[in-house]
Amino acid sequence: MGPTRLRGARLASPDIRAGMALVIAALCASGESTIHNIGQIDRGYERLDARLATLGAAIKRVED
């Protein structure tokens, strides 16, 4: 047995630091994750999606 693998999920960012932790977890998870309330993350990390894309992350912003 071993650790439980992360799977994609629908998430909501409660604050800046927790939101960044959710982004990292979503990048490590298999499948697709959706993070809501990203305004919290945007306040603390400028152009995060573009920066992570240079590292190979597949991040897409979708309007509700």
N, C-alpha and C positions, 0 to 999 in steps of 0.2 A: 504494500500500500504506500501511499505517499501523500503529499499535499494535494488538496483539491485544485484542479485547474480552473482558471478564470474563464468565464464565458461572457459574451456581449450582453448588455442589458440597457434598459432605459434608466437614466440617472438624473439627479438634480443637484446642482452645485450650491451648497449652503453658504459657503464663503470662499475667499480667495485661496487659502492654503488647502482646504479640503477639495476644492474644485481642481486644483493642480494634481492632487493625489488621484482623483477620479480619472483625469486625463491619462496619467501614467498607467493606471490599472487598465483602462480601456485599451491602451496601445499594446499592453501585454496579453490581453484576453483574446481568445479565439472568437470569431464572429464579429458582428457589428454592434457598436454601442452608440447610444444617443445621450448627449448631456444637455440638459435644459438649464436655464438661468446662467448662461455663460457670461453675462455682463459682469458677474462677480470675478470671473477669471480674467476677462479683458482689462479690468481695472488694474490688475497687478502685473500682467504679463503682456507687453506690447507685441503685436503681430505673432503671437504664439503659434498659430496654425502655419504661417509661412516659415517660421524658424524650424519647426518640427518637420515640415515637408522637406527641407534641405537634408534632413537625416533619414528620409525615406518613409516618414509617416503619411498615411493616407487619411487626411482630415478634410472634411467637407462641411461647410456652413450651410444650413438649410433654414429657410424662413418658415415659421409656423403659420 
